[in-house]
Amino acid sequence: MTHDVHRGGLLDHQALAWVVLAVALLFTFATWQHFDAARAHHDQDRFMRAAEKQRNILTNRIHDYEQVLRGGAALFAAGGVPSRSEWRTYVDELDLERSLPGILATGFALMVPPEAKAAHEQSVRAEGFPDYAIVPPGERAMLSSIVYIEPFSGRNLRAFGYDMYSEPTRREAMDRARDSGQPALSRKVTLVQETRTGVQPGFLIYFPVYRSGQPIDTVAARRAALLGFVYSPFRAYDLLDGVFDTPTQILEIELFDGGASPENLLYATEGATRDARLMTEMKLEVGGNIWVARFRSSERYESLEGIMQPTMVLVGGVALDFLLFSVLYMNARHRRKMRISAAKLAQSLDSYKALVENIPGAVFRCEVGSPAPLRRLSSGIAPLTGEASERFLSGDVSYQELIHPDDRAAVAEAVAEAVAKRSTYNVEYRIKARDGFTRWVSERGQVSSDAAGRAQWLDGVVLDITERKAAEIMIRDLAFNDTLTGLPNRRLLLDRLEQQLAASGRAGRHGALLFIDMDNFKTVNDTLGHAAGDQVLVEVAARLLASVRESDTVARLGGDEFVVVIGNLGNTAEAAKAEAAELGDKILLKLSQPYRLGAHLHNSTPSIGITTFCGHHVSAGQLLRRADQAMYRAKSAGRHQVKFYEEDTAPAVRVA
């Protein structure tokens, strides 16, 4: 009987062990399948994030180029059609090769009616281009010509005088920009800059330029007011090789103009046409045109990404199963080894979770309410603020105190509105980092509620947008300041003058407007060159700034014409006129002093016209015209004089 009991107990023991092993193996296999599916989901998610990132990079870059063209159009709107040298200066100041690489050129195409073709060609030839002609030849209902293109060298010389409106694909984009008043991106073309070798697909972006002062509130009005187009051509591979973030080796990319067919292919990375495990297509709307981006996972990404953890789970799980099986036969020492193996596996899982949570930006979670303590904060906060996330979580450092004082109210209002509506928010503001540097950031967040509908958590991310803000400021400065002297241009002058008229009306204080023109300035450019003329204009601007108060406005209208706006000159017109006359004499004396141009001294005198004002009795435009008339009275009287506007006096004959 003892033998039967022993044998029965041993058989039962073995059967139990095999049953435990079978169940454990099934569980391990199911767990392995779960982790394998999770890995595939993670791979797909990372792949989609990378594709979305590349799409956003391309879209933002195209928008940046559109902003450059907007700035070019603003140059036309601010001062009329610029000279060839002014256009070259504008493009050089943008420093596009460093700030926005990939752009082939920035130019201006003038619309030329057929009846004006001969006169136009003769005018450009007179500028020093004897062989200039609009090409291709032939009679057409409307012509265009590339008259400005920078850099004006190399393959760009092939485009000089080219009629883009003669080619249907380009004409469609130009018409679309003309009618909408917005940037328009063309379909795929072969650029005229291409030679016989190394030909790349290309495209162009157009931005319409309308004649100043004409209405553009309807399509018909915009067509009638069209002057030409500021545009940029792009060679697709030269541009996109630098735009797409291919060093990550996650994606292979194909970019199509319109439908995803071989004839529409704009760009493809090496290996982009192979069969891949992951693939997606995304549409991009750029400049009123549709591109299709096809992304595939790369061979390297497929061979390395996420293969270790499922294998670790399977191998570790099987090992654990056999440890469980052997525990029926082994003592406590073997069971301790089993627990150590399980702990190592858990540590590996924790390390994997840490890698998954490492995403760009500073991700946070905080409680809703005041003072809204932080519960979670990613390590991405350190590059933004210079402080480790632990210091914020412990309360040693307050993030709210880093926000610029002028922006705190806007941030608090955005968050409060999101909490009230249980919605998302997006706010941009400045923070001062530990190194003393002020950065612009974009904070996006969402409020989550508990089961009762009460706001509980605030989850979000903070991203650094300092470079984008700097680019916006640069574009704004180009639109409102003279590129040569740095003084306000006509647009900003009129705004400042309106403000001065409003302040004058409120306070009952008189002011004055001085219109200054340098006598015989054209001879400087004709005899010494435009560089010398520019040097004189910069010196004139500096002397004017030194002659007035910090609260006064000095502006350049264009050419050698300057305007000074001064306020607070007294409670009576007589007092204002006396002080304005004194300032006019002071400026007359300063601007008449010799100008050093290299080793030579050049003498140039100003003619100054003055008019006074108090409130909005006269508009800003009328004031400019009155001062202009007074200046030409000074010209007619022999130049190098100061004259006041006299209402009953007929306008003086204009003298250079």
C-alpha positions as CSV (number, residue, x, y, z in Angstrom):
1,M,0.0,0.0,0.0
2,T,2.8,2.3,0.7
3,H,4.1,1.7,-2.7
4,D,0.7,2.6,-4.3
5,V,0.4,5.8,-2.3
6,H,3.9,6.8,-3.2
7,R,3.3,6.0,-6.8
8,G,-0.1,7.6,-6.9
9,G,1.2,10.7,-5.2
10,L,4.1,10.9,-7.5
11,L,1.9,10.6,-10.6
12,D,-0.5,13.2,-9.3
13,H,2.5,15.4,-8.6
14,Q,3.8,15.0,-12.1
15,A,0.4,15.5,-13.7
16,L,0.0,18.7,-11.7
17,A,3.4,19.9,-12.8
18,W,2.6,19.2,-16.5
19,V,-0.8,20.9,-16.2
20,V,0.8,24.0,-14.6
21,L,3.5,24.0,-17.3
22,A,0.9,23.7,-20.1
23,V,-1.3,26.6,-18.6
24,A,1.8,28.7,-18.0
25,L,3.0,28.2,-21.6
26,L,-0.4,29.1,-23.0
27,F,-0.3,32.3,-20.8
28,T,3.2,33.1,-22.0
29,F,2.2,32.7,-25.6
30,A,-0.8,34.9,-25.1
31,T,1.3,37.5,-23.4
32,W,3.9,37.4,-26.2
33,Q,1.1,37.9,-28.7
34,H,-0.1,40.9,-26.7
35,F,3.3,42.5,-26.6
36,D,3.9,41.7,-30.2
37,A,0.7,43.5,-31.1
38,A,1.6,46.4,-28.8
39,R,5.0,46.6,-30.5
40,A,3.3,46.7,-33.9
41,H,1.0,49.4,-32.6
42,H,3.9,51.4,-31.2
43,D,5.8,51.1,-34.5
44,Q,2.8,52.3,-36.4
45,D,2.2,55.2,-34.0
46,R,5.8,56.3,-34.2
47,F,5.8,55.9,-37.9
48,M,2.7,58.1,-38.2
49,R,4.1,60.7,-35.9
50,A,7.3,60.8,-38.0
51,A,5.2,61.2,-41.2
52,E,3.1,63.9,-39.6
53,K,6.2,65.7,-38.5
54,Q,7.7,65.6,-42.0
55,R,4.4,66.9,-43.5
56,N,4.3,69.8,-41.0
57,I,7.9,70.6,-41.7
58,L,7.3,70.9,-45.4
59,T,4.0,72.8,-44.9
60,N,5.7,75.3,-42.5
61,R,8.6,75.7,-44.9
62,I,6.3,76.6,-47.8
63,H,4.5,79.0,-45.5
64,D,7.8,80.6,-44.7
65,Y,8.5,81.1,-48.4
66,E,5.1,82.6,-48.8
67,Q,5.9,85.1,-46.0
68,V,9.0,86.1,-47.9
69,L,6.9,86.9,-50.9
70,R,4.4,88.8,-48.8
71,G,7.3,90.9,-47.6
72,G,8.3,91.5,-51.2
73,A,4.8,92.6,-52.1
74,A,4.8,94.9,-49.1
75,L,7.9,96.6,-50.5
76,F,5.9,97.5,-53.6
77,A,2.9,98.6,-51.6
78,A,5.1,100.8,-49.3
79,G,7.1,102.7,-51.8
80,G,5.8,101.9,-55.3
81,V,7.9,99.9,-57.8
82,P,11.4,99.6,-56.3
83,S,14.5,100.1,-58.4
84,R,16.6,97.2,-59.5
85,S,19.2,98.0,-56.8
86,E,16.5,98.4,-54.1
87,W,15.1,94.9,-55.0
88,R,18.6,93.4,-54.9
89,T,19.2,95.1,-51.5
90,Y,15.9,93.7,-50.2
91,V,16.7,90.2,-51.2
92,D,20.2,90.4,-49.9
93,E,19.0,91.6,-46.5
94,L,16.7,88.5,-46.2
95,D,19.8,86.3,-46.3
96,L,17.7,83.4,-47.6
97,E,20.6,81.1,-48.3
98,R,21.1,80.9,-44.5
99,S,17.6,81.5,-43.1
100,L,15.5,79.6,-45.7
101,P,17.9,77.4,-47.8
102,G,16.5,75.7,-50.9
103,I,15.0,78.7,-52.6
104,L,16.4,79.1,-56.2
105,A,15.6,82.8,-56.6
106,T,13.3,85.6,-55.7
107,G,12.0,87.8,-58.5
108,F,9.4,90.1,-59.9
109,A,7.4,89.5,-63.1
110,L,5.8,92.5,-64.7
111,M,2.5,92.2,-66.6
112,V,3.0,93.9,-70.1
113,P,0.0,94.6,-72.4
114,P,0.9,93.8,-76.1
115,E,0.7,97.5,-77.1
116,A,3.3,98.4,-74.4
117,K,5.8,95.6,-75.3
118,A,8.1,97.7,-77.5
119,A,8.3,100.6,-75.0
120,H,8.9,98.2,-72.2
121,E,11.8,96.4,-74.0
122,Q,13.4,99.7,-74.9
123,S,13.1,100.9,-71.3
124,V,14.9,97.8,-69.9
125,R,17.6,97.9,-72.7
126,A,18.3,101.5,-71.6
127,E,19.1,100.2,-68.1
128,G,22.2,98.4,-69.6
129,F,20.7,95.2,-71.0
130,P,21.0,95.8,-74.8
131,D,19.9,92.2,-75.7
132,Y,16.8,92.2,-73.5
133,A,13.6,90.9,-75.0
134,I,10.4,89.2,-73.9
135,V,10.6,85.5,-74.7
136,P,9.3,83.4,-76.3
137,P,8.5,85.7,-79.2
138,G,5.0,85.9,-80.7
139,E,1.7,87.7,-80.3
140,R,-0.4,87.0,-77.2
141,A,-3.4,88.6,-75.6
142,M,-1.3,89.4,-72.5
143,L,2.4,89.2,-71.7
144,S,4.6,89.0,-68.6
145,S,8.3,89.4,-68.2
146,I,10.7,88.5,-65.4
147,V,12.4,91.9,-64.9
148,Y,13.9,91.4,-61.4
149,I,15.5,88.1,-60.3
150,E,18.0,87.6,-57.5
151,P,20.6,86.3,-57.3
152,F,21.1,87.7,-60.8
153,S,23.7,85.1,-61.8
154,G,24.3,81.6,-63.0
155,R,21.3,79.6,-64.2
156,N,19.0,82.5,-63.1
157,L,20.2,84.6,-66.0
158,R,18.2,82.2,-68.3
159,A,15.0,83.4,-66.8
160,F,15.5,87.2,-67.4
161,G,12.8,88.4,-69.7
162,Y,10.9,85.0,-69.8
163,D,7.1,85.3,-70.3
164,M,5.8,82.9,-67.7
165,Y,2.2,83.8,-68.6
166,S,2.8,82.2,-72.0
167,E,3.0,78.7,-70.4
168,P,-0.4,77.2,-69.4
169,T,0.7,75.6,-66.1
170,R,2.4,78.8,-64.8
171,R,-0.5,80.9,-66.2
172,E,-3.1,78.9,-64.2
173,A,-1.2,79.5,-60.9
174,M,-0.7,83.2,-61.8
175,D,-4.4,83.6,-62.5
176,R,-5.3,81.9,-59.3
177,A,-3.0,84.2,-57.3
178,R,-4.3,87.3,-59.2
179,D,-8.0,86.5,-58.5
180,S,-7.6,85.4,-54.8
181,G,-5.0,87.9,-53.7
182,Q,-3.2,85.0,-51.9
183,P,-0.1,83.0,-52.6
184,A,-0.5,80.4,-55.4
185,L,1.7,77.3,-55.9
186,S,2.0,76.0,-59.4
187,R,1.7,72.5,-60.6
188,K,4.9,70.5,-61.6
189,V,6.9,72.3,-64.3
190,T,10.4,72.2,-65.8
191,L,12.1,75.5,-64.9
192,V,13.7,77.7,-67.6
193,Q,16.8,77.7,-65.3
194,E,17.4,74.0,-66.1
195,T,20.2,72.9,-68.4
196,R,20.6,69.7,-70.4
197,T,22.0,67.7,-67.5
198,G,20.7,67.2,-63.9
199,V,17.2,68.3,-64.8
200,Q,14.9,68.3,-61.7
201,P,11.1,68.7,-61.4
202,G,10.3,72.2,-60.3
203,F,7.4,74.5,-59.2
204,L,6.8,78.1,-58.4
205,I,5.1,80.2,-55.8
206,Y,3.4,83.5,-56.9
207,F,2.1,86.4,-54.9
208,P,0.2,89.2,-56.7
209,V,1.3,92.8,-56.7
210,Y,-1.5,95.4,-57.3
211,R,-1.1,99.0,-58.3
212,S,-1.0,101.2,-55.3
213,G,-4.3,103.0,-54.5
214,Q,-6.6,100.9,-56.7
215,P,-9.4,98.9,-55.1
216,I,-8.9,95.1,-54.9
217,D,-12.1,94.1,-53.0
218,T,-13.5,92.1,-55.9
219,V,-12.1,89.6,-58.5
220,A,-12.8,92.1,-61.3
221,A,-11.1,94.9,-59.4
222,R,-8.0,92.7,-58.6
223,R,-7.7,91.8,-62.3
224,A,-7.9,95.5,-63.3
225,A,-5.3,96.5,-60.6
226,L,-2.8,93.8,-61.3
227,L,0.8,95.1,-61.7
228,G,2.7,91.8,-61.6
229,F,3.9,89.0,-59.4
230,V,6.5,88.5,-56.7
231,Y,7.6,84.9,-57.2
232,S,10.1,82.2,-56.3
233,P,11.1,79.2,-58.4
234,F,12.2,75.9,-56.7
235,R,14.1,72.9,-57.9
236,A,12.3,70.1,-56.0
237,Y,15.3,67.9,-55.0
238,D,17.5,71.0,-54.1
239,L,14.7,72.2,-51.8
240,L,13.3,68.9,-50.3
241,D,16.7,67.2,-49.6
242,G,17.2,69.9,-47.0
243,V,13.6,70.1,-45.8
244,F,12.8,66.4,-45.0
245,D,14.4,65.1,-41.8
246,T,15.8,62.0,-43.6
247,P,18.8,61.4,-41.2
248,T,16.4,59.8,-38.8
249,Q,16.3,56.9,-41.2
250,I,12.7,56.1,-40.2
251,L,11.0,57.1,-43.5
252,E,11.3,56.9,-47.2
253,I,9.4,59.6,-49.0
254,E,7.7,60.1,-52.3
255,L,6.0,63.5,-53.1
256,F,3.5,63.9,-55.9
257,D,1.9,67.0,-57.4
258,G,-1.7,66.0,-57.4
259,G,-2.5,62.3,-57.8
260,A,0.1,59.7,-56.7
261,S,1.1,58.6,-60.2
262,P,4.6,58.4,-61.8
263,E,4.1,61.4,-64.1
264,N,3.3,63.6,-61.1
265,L,6.3,62.6,-59.0
266,L,8.1,65.7,-57.6
267,Y,10.6,64.1,-55.3
268,A,11.6,60.7,-53.9
269,T,14.2,59.5,-51.4
270,E,16.5,56.6,-52.2
271,G,14.5,53.3,-51.8
272,A,11.2,55.1,-51.6
273,T,9.5,52.7,-54.1
274,R,10.2,49.4,-52.4
275,D,7.6,47.3,-50.7
276,A,7.5,48.4,-47.0
277,R,5.8,47.0,-43.9
278,L,4.3,50.4,-43.1
279,M,3.0,52.9,-45.6
280,T,0.7,56.0,-45.5
281,E,-0.4,58.8,-47.8
282,M,-1.1,62.3,-46.7
283,K,-2.5,65.2,-48.6
284,L,-0.9,68.7,-48.2
285,E,-2.7,71.8,-49.3
286,V,0.0,74.4,-50.1
287,G,-0.6,77.6,-52.0
288,G,-4.0,76.5,-53.2
289,N,-2.5,73.3,-54.7
290,I,-2.7,69.7,-53.5
291,W,0.4,67.6,-53.0
292,V,0.3,63.9,-51.9
293,A,3.1,62.7,-49.7
294,R,3.6,58.9,-49.6
295,F,5.6,57.7,-46.6
296,R,7.2,54.2,-46.3
297,S,9.1,52.7,-43.4
298,S,12.8,52.3,-44.1
299,E,14.6,48.9,-44.1
300,R,16.7,50.0,-41.1
301,Y,13.6,51.0,-39.2
302,E,11.9,47.7,-39.9
303,S,14.9,45.6,-39.0
304,L,15.7,47.3,-35.6
305,E,12.6,49.0,-34.3
306,G,10.9,47.3,-31.4
307,I,12.1,43.7,-32.0
308,M,13.7,43.1,-28.6
309,Q,10.8,43.4,-26.1
310,P,8.4,40.7,-27.5
311,T,11.4,38.4,-27.8
312,M,12.3,39.1,-24.2
313,V,8.8,38.5,-23.1
314,L,8.6,35.2,-24.9
315,V,12.0,34.0,-23.8
316,G,11.6,35.3,-20.2
317,G,8.0,33.9,-20.0
318,V,9.1,30.4,-21.1
319,A,12.0,30.5,-18.7
320,L,9.6,31.5,-15.9
321,D,7.2,28.7,-16.9
322,F,9.9,26.1,-16.5
323,L,10.9,27.7,-13.2
324,L,7.3,27.3,-12.1
325,F,7.4,23.7,-13.3
326,S,10.6,23.0,-11.5
327,V,9.4,24.6,-8.2
328,L,7.4,21.4,-7.6
329,Y,10.7,19.5,-7.4
330,M,13.1,22.1,-6.0
331,N,13.7,23.8,-2.7
332,A,13.5,27.4,-1.7
333,R,16.9,28.3,-3.2
334,H,15.5,27.6,-6.7
335,R,12.3,29.6,-5.9
336,R,14.5,32.6,-4.9
337,K,16.2,32.4,-8.3
338,M,12.8,32.4,-10.0
339,R,11.8,35.6,-8.1
340,I,15.1,37.3,-9.1
341,S,14.5,36.4,-12.8
342,A,10.9,37.9,-12.5
343,A,12.3,41.1,-11.0
344,K,14.8,41.5,-13.8
345,L,12.0,41.1,-16.3
346,A,10.0,43.8,-14.5
347,Q,13.0,46.1,-14.6
348,S,13.3,45.6,-18.3
349,L,9.6,46.5,-18.8
350,D,10.0,49.7,-16.7
351,S,13.0,50.7,-18.9
352,Y,10.9,50.2,-22.0
353,K,8.1,52.4,-20.6
354,A,10.6,55.2,-19.9
355,L,11.7,55.1,-23.6
356,V,8.1,55.2,-24.8
357,E,7.3,58.3,-22.7
358,N,10.3,60.3,-24.0
359,I,8.5,62.6,-26.5
360,P,9.5,66.2,-27.7
361,G,8.4,69.2,-25.6
362,A,7.6,69.5,-21.9
363,V,4.5,67.4,-21.2
364,F,2.7,68.1,-17.9
365,R,-0.3,67.2,-15.7
366,C,-1.5,69.5,-12.9
367,E,-4.6,69.7,-10.7
368,V,-7.3,72.2,-11.7
369,G,-7.5,75.1,-9.3
370,S,-5.2,77.5,-7.5
371,P,-2.3,77.1,-7.1
372,A,-2.6,74.1,-9.5
373,P,0.2,71.9,-8.2
374,L,2.1,69.9,-10.8
375,R,1.7,66.1,-10.6
376,R,3.7,65.1,-13.6
377,L,6.3,66.9,-15.7
378,S,8.6,65.5,-18.4
379,S,12.3,66.1,-18.6
380,G,11.7,68.3,-21.7
381,I,11.2,71.3,-19.4
382,A,14.9,71.5,-18.8
383,P,15.9,72.7,-22.3
384,L,13.2,75.4,-22.0
385,T,13.9,76.8,-18.5
386,G,17.2,75.5,-17.4
387,E,15.6,73.9,-14.4
388,A,15.1,70.1,-13.9
389,S,11.5,68.8,-13.7
390,E,12.1,67.6,-10.1
391,R,12.5,71.2,-8.9
392,F,9.1,72.1,-10.3
393,L,7.4,69.0,-8.9
394,S,8.9,69.6,-5.4
395,G,7.7,73.3,-5.4
396,D,11.3,74.7,-5.2
397,V,10.6,76.5,-8.5
398,S,7.3,78.0,-9.7
399,Y,6.7,77.9,-13.4
400,Q,4.2,80.7,-13.2
401,E,7.0,83.0,-11.9
402,L,9.0,82.3,-15.1
403,I,6.1,83.7,-17.3
404,H,6.7,87.3,-18.5
405,P,4.6,89.6,-16.3
406,D,2.9,91.1,-19.4
407,D,1.7,87.7,-20.5
408,R,0.5,86.1,-17.2
409,A,-3.0,87.6,-17.5
410,A,-3.5,86.2,-21.0
411,V,-2.3,82.7,-19.9
412,A,-4.5,82.7,-16.9
413,E,-7.5,83.8,-19.0
414,A,-7.0,81.0,-21.6
415,V,-6.7,78.4,-18.9
416,A,-9.7,79.7,-17.0
417,E,-11.8,79.6,-20.2
418,A,-10.8,76.1,-21.0
419,V,-11.7,75.0,-17.5
420,A,-15.0,76.7,-17.7
421,K,-15.9,75.1,-21.0
422,R,-14.1,71.7,-20.3
423,S,-12.3,72.2,-23.6
424,T,-8.8,72.7,-25.0
425,Y,-6.7,75.9,-25.1
426,N,-3.7,77.2,-27.1
427,V,-1.8,80.2,-25.9
428,E,1.6,81.8,-26.8
429,Y,3.7,83.7,-24.3
430,R,7.2,84.5,-23.1
431,I,9.2,82.9,-20.3
432,K,12.5,83.9,-18.8
433,A,14.9,80.9,-18.5
434,R,17.5,80.4,-15.8
435,D,20.2,81.7,-18.2
436,G,18.3,85.0,-18.5
437,F,17.3,84.4,-22.1
438,T,13.6,85.2,-22.9
439,R,12.0,82.5,-25.0
440,W,8.6,82.4,-26.8
441,V,6.6,79.2,-26.1
442,S,3.3,77.7,-27.2
443,E,1.3,75.9,-24.6
444,R,-1.5,73.6,-25.6
445,G,-3.6,71.8,-23.1
446,Q,-6.9,70.0,-22.4
447,V,-9.1,69.8,-19.3
448,S,-10.3,66.4,-18.2
449,S,-13.2,65.8,-15.9
450,D,-14.2,63.2,-13.3
451,A,-17.3,61.0,-13.4
452,A,-19.4,63.9,-11.9
453,G,-18.3,66.3,-14.7
454,R,-16.0,68.3,-12.4
455,A,-12.8,69.6,-13.9
456,Q,-10.0,67.4,-12.4
457,W,-6.8,67.5,-14.5
458,L,-5.1,69.9,-16.8
459,D,-2.9,68.0,-19.3
460,G,-0.7,69.7,-21.9
461,V,2.5,70.3,-23.7
462,V,4.8,73.4,-23.9
463,L,6.9,73.9,-27.1
464,D,9.7,76.3,-27.9
465,I,8.6,78.7,-30.8
466,T,11.3,81.4,-30.3
467,E,12.7,81.0,-33.9
468,R,9.2,81.3,-35.4
469,K,8.5,84.5,-33.5
470,A,11.9,85.9,-34.6
471,A,11.0,85.3,-38.2
472,E,7.6,87.0,-37.8
473,I,9.2,90.1,-36.3
474,M,11.7,90.2,-39.2
475,I,8.9,90.1,-41.8
476,R,6.9,92.8,-39.9
477,D,10.0,95.1,-39.8
478,L,10.5,94.6,-43.6
479,A,6.9,95.8,-44.1
480,F,7.1,99.0,-42.0
481,N,10.8,100.2,-42.1
482,D,13.0,101.5,-44.9
483,T,15.6,98.9,-45.7
484,L,18.4,101.4,-46.3
485,T,18.1,103.8,-43.4
486,G,16.1,101.8,-40.9
487,L,13.7,104.8,-40.6
488,P,9.9,104.3,-40.8
489,N,8.6,104.1,-44.4
490,R,5.4,105.8,-45.8
491,R,3.1,103.2,-44.3
492,L,4.4,103.6,-40.7
493,L,4.8,107.4,-41.1
494,L,1.0,107.7,-41.9
495,D,0.2,105.6,-38.9
496,R,2.5,107.7,-36.6
497,L,1.0,110.9,-38.1
498,E,-2.6,109.8,-37.4
499,Q,-1.6,109.1,-33.8
500,Q,0.0,112.6,-33.5
501,L,-3.1,114.2,-34.9
502,A,-5.3,112.4,-32.4
503,A,-3.0,113.3,-29.5
504,S,-2.9,116.9,-30.7
505,G,-6.7,117.1,-30.9
506,R,-7.1,115.7,-27.4
507,A,-4.5,118.0,-25.8
508,G,-5.1,121.1,-27.9
509,R,-1.4,121.3,-28.6
510,H,0.0,122.3,-32.0
511,G,2.5,120.4,-34.0
512,A,4.4,120.6,-37.3
513,L,5.4,118.5,-40.3
514,L,8.6,119.2,-42.2
515,F,9.1,117.9,-45.7
516,I,12.8,117.7,-46.7
517,D,14.3,117.1,-50.1
518,M,18.0,117.1,-50.9
519,D,18.9,119.6,-53.7
520,N,20.3,118.1,-56.9
521,F,20.7,114.7,-55.2
522,K,20.5,113.0,-58.6
523,T,23.9,114.2,-59.5
524,V,25.4,112.2,-56.6
525,N,24.1,109.0,-58.1
526,D,25.0,110.0,-61.6
527,T,28.6,111.0,-60.9
528,L,29.6,109.0,-57.8
529,G,27.3,106.0,-58.1
530,H,24.3,104.7,-56.2
531,A,26.6,103.3,-53.3
532,A,27.7,106.9,-52.6
533,G,24.2,108.1,-52.9
534,D,23.1,105.5,-50.3
535,Q,25.9,106.6,-48.0
536,V,24.7,110.2,-48.2
537,L,21.1,109.2,-47.4
538,V,22.2,107.1,-44.4
539,E,24.1,110.2,-43.1
540,V,21.1,112.5,-43.7
541,A,18.9,110.1,-41.7
542,A,21.5,110.1,-38.8
543,R,21.7,113.9,-38.8
544,L,17.9,114.2,-38.7
545,L,17.6,111.8,-35.8
546,A,20.2,113.8,-33.9
547,S,18.3,117.1,-34.6
548,V,15.0,116.1,-33.0
549,R,13.5,114.8,-29.8
550,E,13.2,111.1,-29.1
551,S,9.4,111.4,-29.2
552,D,9.4,112.9,-32.7
553,T,9.2,110.9,-35.9
554,V,11.7,110.9,-38.7
555,A,10.7,108.9,-41.9
556,R,12.0,108.3,-45.4
557,L,9.3,108.5,-48.1
558,G,11.7,107.3,-50.8
559,G,14.6,108.6,-52.9
560,D,16.0,111.7,-51.2
561,E,12.7,112.8,-49.5
562,F,12.4,112.8,-45.7
563,V,9.6,113.8,-43.3
564,V,9.9,115.0,-39.7
565,V,6.7,115.0,-37.5
566,I,7.0,117.0,-34.2
567,G,4.4,117.6,-31.5
568,N,3.9,119.7,-28.4
569,L,4.9,123.0,-30.0
570,G,2.6,125.2,-28.0
571,N,-1.0,126.2,-27.6
572,T,-1.1,128.6,-30.5
573,A,-0.3,128.4,-34.2
574,E,2.1,131.3,-33.8
575,A,4.1,129.5,-31.1
576,A,4.2,126.3,-33.2
577,K,5.3,128.2,-36.3
578,A,8.1,129.9,-34.4
579,E,9.5,126.7,-32.9
580,A,9.1,124.8,-36.2
581,A,11.0,127.6,-38.0
582,E,13.8,127.3,-35.4
583,L,14.0,123.6,-35.9
584,G,13.9,124.0,-39.7
585,D,16.9,126.4,-39.6
586,K,18.7,123.9,-37.3
587,I,18.1,121.1,-39.8
588,L,19.0,123.3,-42.7
589,L,22.4,124.0,-41.1
590,K,23.1,120.4,-40.2
591,L,22.2,118.9,-43.5
592,S,24.2,121.6,-45.4
593,Q,27.5,120.5,-43.7
594,P,29.8,118.5,-46.1
595,Y,29.4,114.7,-46.5
596,R,32.5,112.6,-46.5
597,L,32.5,110.0,-49.2
598,G,35.8,108.1,-48.9
599,A,38.6,110.5,-49.4
600,H,36.3,113.2,-50.8
601,L,33.9,115.7,-49.3
602,H,30.6,116.3,-51.0
603,N,28.3,119.3,-50.4
604,S,24.6,118.9,-50.6
605,T,21.9,121.3,-49.3
606,P,18.2,120.7,-48.4
607,S,15.0,122.4,-49.3
608,I,12.5,122.3,-46.5
609,G,8.8,122.8,-46.5
610,I,6.8,123.2,-43.2
611,T,3.1,123.1,-42.3
612,T,1.6,123.2,-38.8
613,F,-1.4,121.3,-37.5
614,C,-3.7,120.9,-34.5
615,G,-6.1,117.9,-34.4
616,H,-7.8,116.4,-37.4
617,H,-8.8,119.7,-39.1
618,V,-6.6,118.5,-42.0
619,S,-6.0,114.8,-42.9
620,A,-2.6,113.2,-42.8
621,G,-2.5,113.0,-46.6
622,Q,-3.4,116.7,-46.9
623,L,-0.6,117.6,-44.5
624,L,1.9,115.7,-46.5
625,R,0.8,117.5,-49.7
626,R,0.9,120.9,-48.0
627,A,4.4,120.4,-46.7
628,D,5.4,119.1,-50.2
629,Q,4.0,122.3,-51.8
630,A,5.9,124.4,-49.3
631,M,9.1,122.4,-50.0
632,Y,8.8,123.1,-53.8
633,R,8.2,126.8,-53.0
634,A,11.7,126.6,-51.3
635,K,13.0,124.9,-54.5
636,S,11.5,127.6,-56.7
637,A,12.9,130.3,-54.6
638,G,16.5,129.1,-55.2
639,R,16.8,126.0,-53.0
640,H,18.6,125.7,-49.6
641,Q,15.7,127.5,-47.9
642,V,12.9,126.9,-45.4
643,K,9.3,127.8,-46.5
644,F,6.0,127.5,-44.8
645,Y,2.8,126.4,-46.5
646,E,0.6,129.4,-47.5
647,E,-3.0,128.4,-48.2
648,D,-3.7,131.2,-50.7
649,T,-0.6,130.6,-52.7
650,A,-0.8,128.5,-55.9
651,P,1.3,125.3,-55.9
652,A,4.9,126.0,-56.9
653,V,6.4,124.5,-60.1
654,R,8.3,121.4,-59.2
655,V,12.0,121.8,-59.3
656,A,14.5,119.0,-58.8
